[in-house]
Amino acid sequence: WPLYATIPMCAGLFNALTNKLAVTMMFFPIRRRGFGLLGWQGVVPKAARRMGGDVSDLLTKDLLNVTEVLRRVDPETLSQRLCTPALVELGKRLVKDEVELASPLVTPALVRRVIQRCVARVQGDVDSFVDVRHLCVERLTKDPYRLVRLFKTCGKRELDLVVSVGGWGGLGLGLAQMGAWAAFPFSWTLAAGGALVGLVTDWVALQLLFRPVEPRRFLGVMWHGFFLRRQAEVSRDFAAFVAAELVAPRHLWRALLEGPRSSRFVEALADAFAEELPGGLGAVGGPLRGALEAAAA
């Protein structure tokens, strides 16, 4: 009997270990290691570009209206915060390179008005200035560990459950496997039984995570998918991740200055400078645009 007892013990132990390995291989390594068929990259990091697009689509279509968020920004308040002495000095240098006499006209008040004009123009047509999908994809592909952290934060309990179900389920099914071996002591039954134990426990784990979709009472017990019953908590974790890693003000600002549509923002900034400079000095708008593009680069 001690020899028979090793069957359920090994079934539980090795099933838990293989499930733990599978969960780990979902996320690591972050960058591909090895070569050819012997190489591997975590499933999630490998799909970072596609998943980044999916996150962006979910974010912009169903959860967050980035245009509405930016339109809530008060141009005057933002201009006061952004109008630093360094920015004013930069404006003076850029204008001085084009028209010597215009440099003294670049005052903090003028820079604040320029910022207000730019903000108003961005708010009028956000999609022309900010590519949110590109921002999300670029952030998640540049550092795939961000996406890994999102999955592990939102689904840590469920990932642990997969390992636990593998261990305890393997132990339980291992008892049946032990009985089968006692009745039919053929070597192939151990291999077949091990494969069957792995398939059944993994299937059960996935069902427990996502089924039933809606709460249902069965045999006096309320059943609901483990992941689905934590919707409120998962939503808070997801919202915190998006706010900190994807659409934080510093990331949106960087997208304005360095994103694929940054040239439109530079153009709006140059036009705003030209409109604010008095009289014929507004003609510096064209040359100033080139200076601003060089500064942004």
C-alpha positions in Angstrom: 0.0 0.0 0.0 2.8 2.5 0.6 3.7 2.1 -3.0 0.1 2.6 -4.1 -0.1 5.7 -2.0 2.6 7.4 -4.0 0.2 7.5 -7.0 -2.2 10.1 -5.7 0.6 12.0 -3.9 2.6 12.3 -7.1 -0.5 13.1 -9.1 -1.3 16.0 -6.8 2.3 17.3 -6.5 3.2 17.1 -10.2 -0.1 18.5 -11.3 0.4 21.5 -9.0 3.9 22.0 -10.2 3.0 21.8 -13.9 0.1 24.3 -13.4 2.6 26.6 -11.6 5.0 26.3 -14.5 2.2 27.0 -17.0 1.2 30.2 -15.1 4.9 31.3 -14.9 5.4 30.7 -18.6 2.4 32.9 -19.4 4.4 35.9 -18.1 8.1 35.1 -18.2 10.6 35.6 -19.6 9.7 39.1 -20.6 12.1 39.0 -23.6 12.6 36.0 -25.7 15.4 33.7 -24.6 16.9 30.7 -26.3 16.9 30.1 -30.0 14.7 28.4 -32.6 12.4 25.8 -31.2 14.3 25.9 -27.9 13.4 29.6 -27.4 10.6 31.0 -25.3 8.9 34.3 -24.5 6.1 34.7 -22.0 2.7 34.4 -23.8 1.5 37.8 -22.4 4.7 39.8 -23.3 4.8 38.2 -26.7 1.3 39.4 -27.4 1.9 42.9 -25.8 1.3 44.8 -29.1 -2.1 43.1 -29.8 -3.1 43.3 -26.1 -2.1 46.9 -26.0 -4.5 47.6 -28.9 -7.2 45.6 -27.2 -6.8 47.6 -24.0 -6.9 50.8 -25.9 -10.1 49.8 -27.8 -11.7 48.8 -24.5 -10.6 52.0 -22.9 -11.6 54.5 -25.6 -14.8 52.7 -26.8 -16.4 51.5 -23.6 -14.8 53.0 -20.5 -13.2 56.4 -21.0 -13.9 59.4 -23.3 -10.4 60.9 -23.5 -11.8 63.9 -25.5 -14.2 64.7 -22.6 -11.4 64.3 -20.1 -9.2 66.8 -21.9 -12.1 69.2 -22.4 -12.5 69.5 -18.7 -9.0 71.0 -18.4 -9.2 74.7 -17.7 -6.8 76.4 -20.2 -6.1 79.3 -17.9 -5.2 77.1 -14.9 -3.0 74.9 -17.0 -1.2 77.9 -18.6 -0.4 79.3 -15.1 1.2 75.9 -14.1 3.1 75.5 -17.4 4.4 79.0 -17.7 7.7 78.6 -16.0 10.7 80.9 -16.3 12.5 78.2 -18.3 9.6 78.0 -20.8 9.5 81.8 -21.2 13.3 81.8 -21.8 12.9 79.1 -24.4 10.2 81.1 -26.2 12.5 84.2 -26.2 15.4 82.2 -27.7 13.2 80.6 -30.4 11.7 84.0 -31.4 15.0 85.8 -31.3 16.5 83.3 -33.8 13.9 84.5 -36.3 13.4 88.2 -35.4 15.8 89.9 -33.1 13.3 92.7 -32.1 10.6 90.2 -31.2 12.4 88.6 -28.3 11.6 91.3 -25.6 7.9 90.8 -26.5 7.9 87.3 -25.3 6.7 87.9 -21.7 5.1 85.4 -19.2 1.7 86.9 -20.0 2.2 86.2 -23.8 3.4 82.7 -23.1 0.3 82.0 -21.0 -2.0 83.3 -23.8 -0.1 81.1 -26.3 -0.6 78.0 -24.0 -4.3 78.9 -23.7 -4.7 79.1 -27.4 -3.0 75.7 -27.9 -5.0 74.0 -25.2 -8.2 75.4 -26.7 -7.2 74.1 -30.1 -6.4 70.7 -28.8 -9.7 70.5 -26.9 -11.5 71.4 -30.1 -10.2 68.4 -32.0 -8.5 66.0 -29.6 -8.2 63.1 -32.0 -6.1 65.2 -34.4 -3.5 65.8 -31.7 -3.4 62.7 -29.6 -3.4 59.1 -30.8 -4.6 57.2 -27.7 -4.3 53.8 -29.3 -0.6 54.5 -30.3 0.0 55.8 -26.8 -1.3 52.6 -25.1 0.4 50.2 -27.5 3.7 52.1 -27.3 3.6 52.2 -23.5 2.9 48.4 -23.2 5.3 47.2 -25.9 8.2 49.4 -24.7 8.0 47.7 -21.3 5.9 44.5 -21.6 6.3 44.0 -17.8 3.6 46.7 -17.4 1.1 44.3 -19.0 2.4 41.4 -16.9 1.9 43.5 -13.8 -1.7 44.3 -14.9 -2.6 40.7 -15.3 -0.9 39.6 -12.1 -2.5 42.4 -10.1 -6.0 41.9 -11.4 -5.9 38.1 -11.5 -3.5 37.0 -8.7 -6.2 35.1 -6.7 -7.4 33.3 -9.8 -3.9 32.3 -10.9 -3.3 30.9 -7.4 -6.6 29.1 -7.7 -5.5 27.3 -10.9 -2.4 26.0 -9.0 -4.5 24.9 -6.0 -7.1 23.2 -8.1 -4.3 21.4 -9.9 -2.8 20.1 -6.7 -6.0 19.1 -4.7 -7.8 17.9 -7.9 -4.8 15.9 -8.8 -4.7 14.3 -5.4 -8.4 13.4 -5.6 -8.2 12.0 -9.1 -5.0 10.3 -8.1 -7.0 8.1 -5.7 -9.1 7.0 -8.6 -6.0 6.4 -10.6 -4.6 4.3 -7.8 -7.8 2.1 -7.9 -7.5 1.7 -11.6 -3.8 0.6 -11.2 -4.8 -1.9 -8.6 -7.5 -3.4 -10.9 -5.5 -3.1 -14.1 -1.8 -3.0 -13.4 -0.7 -2.0 -16.9 2.1 0.5 -17.4 0.1 2.6 -19.9 -2.6 3.3 -17.3 -0.3 5.5 -15.3 0.6 7.7 -18.3 -3.0 7.8 -19.6 -4.3 8.5 -16.1 -1.7 11.3 -15.6 -2.8 13.0 -18.8 -6.4 12.7 -17.9 -5.9 14.1 -14.4 -4.1 17.2 -15.9 -6.9 17.8 -18.5 -9.7 17.4 -16.0 -8.2 19.6 -13.3 -7.4 22.4 -15.8 -10.9 22.2 -17.3 -12.4 22.4 -13.8 -10.2 25.3 -12.8 -11.2 27.3 -15.9 -14.9 26.6 -15.3 -14.6 27.8 -11.7 -13.0 31.0 -12.9 -15.5 32.0 -15.5 -18.7 29.9 -15.0 -21.4 30.6 -14.3 -21.4 34.1 -15.8 -24.4 35.1 -13.7 -24.9 34.0 -10.0 -26.9 30.8 -9.8 -28.1 28.7 -6.9 -27.5 25.0 -7.0 -28.0 22.5 -4.2 -28.5 25.4 -1.8 -25.2 27.1 -2.7 -24.7 30.3 -4.8 -22.3 29.7 -7.6 -20.6 32.4 -9.6 -17.3 32.5 -11.5 -14.4 33.3 -9.1 -13.1 36.0 -11.4 -16.5 37.4 -12.2 -17.6 37.8 -8.6 -14.6 40.2 -8.1 -15.7 42.5 -10.9 -15.7 45.6 -8.6 -12.3 44.9 -7.2 -10.8 44.0 -10.6 -12.3 47.2 -12.1 -10.6 49.3 -9.4 -7.3 47.7 -10.1 -7.7 48.1 -13.8 -8.7 51.8 -13.4 -5.7 52.5 -11.2 -3.4 50.9 -13.7 -4.8 52.9 -16.6 -4.7 56.1 -14.7 -1.1 55.6 -13.6 0.5 53.9 -16.6 -1.5 54.9 -19.7 -3.4 58.1 -19.6 -1.7 60.0 -16.8 -1.2 63.7 -17.6 2.5 63.2 -18.1 1.9 60.5 -20.7 -0.7 62.5 -22.6 1.6 65.5 -22.6 4.4 63.3 -24.0 2.0 62.0 -26.6 1.3 65.6 -27.6 5.0 66.4 -28.0 6.4 63.2 -29.3 3.5 61.1 -30.6 2.8 60.5 -34.3 0.7 63.6 -34.5 3.1 65.9 -32.6 3.7 68.0 -35.8 0.1 69.3 -35.5 0.8 70.4 -32.0 4.0 72.1 -33.0 2.1 73.8 -35.8 -0.6 75.0 -33.4 2.0 76.3 -31.1 3.8 78.2 -33.8 0.5 79.7 -35.1 -0.4 80.7 -31.5 2.9 82.5 -31.2 2.4 84.3 -34.5 -1.1 85.3 -33.6 0.0 86.8 -30.3 3.0 88.7 -31.6 1.8 92.2 -32.6 1.6 93.6 -36.1 3.9 92.3 -38.8 5.8 90.2 -36.3 3.2 87.5 -36.8 5.1 86.6 -40.0 7.6 84.7 -37.8 5.0 81.8 -37.7 6.5 79.9 -40.6 10.2 80.0 -39.6 9.2 79.6 -35.9 7.5 76.3 -36.8 10.8 74.9 -38.0 12.5 76.1 -34.8 9.9 74.5 -32.6 10.1 71.2 -34.5 13.9 71.2 -34.0 13.4 72.0 -30.3 10.8 69.3 -29.9 13.1 66.7 -31.6 
